[in-house]
Amino acid sequence: MNYSVQIGEVMQVTLEAAARAAEQDKKAIIASGDVVQDVLNHVRNLGASSERMREQGVIIRHDVENLLVTLQYQDRVSQILTVVDDDMHRLQETVSSGEAFAPTPEEWLDHLGGSYTMDDERANHFADVTQGAAKAPVKPDDEVTYF
């Protein structure tokens, strides 16, 4: 057998093996690219989901703050109405008892002032009439004030 034919056949087999390897490498590169693209798509989706969750968190925080303010307002109104109701009952008892000596307006107001639960109620109640009612400090809109 001729060595040149053998060398030619070996070279042909080598070239075919190299072509198959190149084709497999090409497929592996395409598959790797697809995997990388899929991972990037997942990362983008996670980023978008994260942003939506952050936005929803801001909305929920705002709603909870509004709810707290509403509940505090209702509690505050309830406290004020309780003081007024108690004072009206006290007046009714005083009038119906027929006592000869009713408290003076100053005594009445001092007793009423002792039933307040909030500092601003006391400050407004005991404020000098010539100075007017004490003004509460202005709070920024983004701050929740707890009573």
N, C-alpha and C positions, 0 to 999 in steps of 0.2 A: 504494500500500500504506500501510497505517496504521502510524504510528510506534509506537503503543501495542502493536500486535500484534507488531511486530518486537522491541520492548523486552521484551515478555512471553516471546517465543521465546528471546531471548538470555538472559534471566534463568532460563528453564527449563533451557537447556543448561548454564548456569553452576551451577545447583543440582544438576543431575545429575553434573557434573564434580566438584563439591565432595563429593557423596555418595560417588562412586567413590573420591576421594582419602581421604575419612574411612574408608572400608572398607579401603582398602589400608594406611592408617596403623594401623588396628586390627589387621590381620593382621600387620603388621611388629612392632607392640608385643607381640603374642602370641608371635611367632617369637623375638623378642629375649628375652622372659621365659623361653621354653623353653631357649634357648641358655644364659642365665644359670643357670637351674636345673640344666642338664646340667653346666656348669662347676662349680657348687657341689657336685653329687653326686660328681664326679671328685675334687675337693679333699677331701671327706669320706672317700672311699675311700682316697685317698693318706694321709690322716692316720691312718686305721685300720690301713693296711698298715705305715706307719711305726711305729706303736705295737707292732704284732705283731713287726716286725723288731727293735725295741729289746728287747722281752721275750725273743725268741729269742737275741739277743746276750748278754743277762744269763745265760741258761741255758747257752749255749755257753762263756762266760767261766768260769762255775762248773765246768763239766765239764772244761775245759782245766786249771784250777787243781787240781782233784782228780786229774787224770791226772799233772800235774807232781809233786804230793805223792806219789802212788803210785810213780812212777818213781824219785823221790828216795829213798823208803823202800826200794825194792828195791836201789838202788845202795848205800845205807848198809848194809843187811843183807849184801850181797855183800862189801863192804869188811871188815866185822866177821868174816864167815866166812873170808875170806882170811887175816886176821891169826891167827885161831884155828887154821886149817889149817896155816899156816906154822909156828906155834909148836908144834903137835903133831908136825910133821915134825922140827923142831929137837930136841924131846924124844926122839923115836924115834932120831935119829942120835946124840944124846948117850948114850943108854942102850946102844945097839948098838955104839958105838965102844969101850966098856969103858975109857974114860979114868979114871985114878985120881982126878983132881981135877975134879969137876963144878962148874959155877958155883954160887955161893950163891944162896938164894932172892932176895936183894936184887939180885944181879947179873942173875939171870934176869928179874926183873920190870923192872929198868932197861932191859934189852935189848928186852923186850916193849913197854914204854912208848915206846920210840923208833920203833916200827912203826906207831903210831896216826896216822890221817890227820885226825882231828877234835879240835878244842880241848876239847870236853866229854869225850872219851875220856881225854885226857891229864889233865884236871882231876880226873875221877873216879878215875883210876888213882893219881895222886900225892896225892890228898886225904888229909889226916890222918884216921886211922881214928876218932879221938875226936870229930872235927867231923862225920863222916858224909859222904856223897857230896854233891858240889856240886850245887845245884839250878839247873836251867836257867831263865832268865826266862820268864814266861808271856807268850805272844803272843796278841793278839786273834784270834778265829776268822776274821775276814775278811782276814787278812794271810797271804800265802804266804811261808814261810821257805825260802830256798835254802841247801842244805848246801854 
